[in-house]
Amino acid sequence: MQNLVTFSIHTLGCKLNFSESSDIARRLEEVGFGRSECPDFLLVNSCAVTAVAEKKVRNLVAHLHRELPDARIVVLGCYAALRPQEILKWPGVVATFGNNDKLNVIPFMQNAALPAAPPFFAAFSSSDRTRSFLKIQDGCDYHCTYCTVWKARGESRSDTIPHVLEEIRRIVSMGMKEVNLTGVNLGDFGRHDGHGFGELLEAIEAEGLEVRIRISSIEPNLLTEDIIQLAARSRIIMPHFHIPLQSPCNRVLGLMHRRYTREFFAEKVRRVKEAMPHACIAMDVIAGFPTETESEFEEGLQFLEQLPASYFHVFTYSRRPATPAAEMDGQVPPAVKKIRTNRLIELSDRKKWDFYRSQIGKVRPVLWESELKNKMMCGFTDNYVKLKTKYDASRVNLVQDIEIKEDMFDLRSE
Ligand code: SF4
């Protein structure tokens, strides 16, 4: 099996169940599954000898689902034989196998865990009158140690440049003014076909369309100097970058299997700001990755303080099933993770406010969107400052040059 898919097995009831569980576990290991406390599959070999025994099964399954909400639960044994339909309604349960077909759990898991290599399928959203999210890439080959997305989405694959252009023309013809290019690892676009994300952006630029293009998120090592320079001279690529840092500590970045150091990251941010001083730069940061120490966190916070980033998306580290990070020693206690998360959010709020204030008095193009509560409407500048103004139906879906004033800020969400 290419990427180890993992399981754990929980047994209730009689000795027969215990011996069968042991046999199933051995067979699963023989066909390539691994054991883990934080697995992809949770097997519960159940008992239904009494009402109390049944209650124990229900409680165990509920507890496992609470602890590991992403794991797929399979219930085996007597309870499964008696009431499979009832069990299939329990949250997290994906299959049941009674006593006579317990061993069928093995081919079931093999089929369910086949490495994903689905074809790329294109998609764009059109529920919003003004903006569309256009998927141009899917999957990821990076395998960061905390992440399950690459397992769920499979290998990196992309749309073609001609088809992306066709989709953008279609979106524009529907009257939408902004296209947000999205993907799991967007900067990896076209790598398997010998093309690149920069090449796609050049091709979009050359179309000469009346549209605003946003880059949803791009890995720092894939944000090339060519892309920065193109964005700086472009009429349509918005000066707004979302670059995942994940940790301001090089040791932790190494454990995460990220492909850069914090110094490399800081240099990227500096290059973007040099080319586009007005650019908005958002970053992802994970709080409380396993082994992150207090002093590393404090020192990292100071590093982030110095970075000319506009705000952070802060994530509290959570153990994802069957990821290397979930198995690491040195898991950070939940209360500590919460404190670190809040400190990062505080810093992000401060940075965002500073960034917003730095834009007061500037004239920037705003795409007005829909109605807000209290008869207000909102819109984003090219550099992603969110503004509000009195609702006026005739301005919805218009791009207008607006002089930014402090009382126009809408800081409730990004
Ligand atoms: S975190 Fe991002 S880059 Fe890393 S494996 Fe997951 S999807 Fe890929």
Residues whose N, C-alpha, C, O or C-beta is under 5 A from the ligand:
A	BS01	SF4	C140 Y142 H143 C144 C147 V149 W150 V184
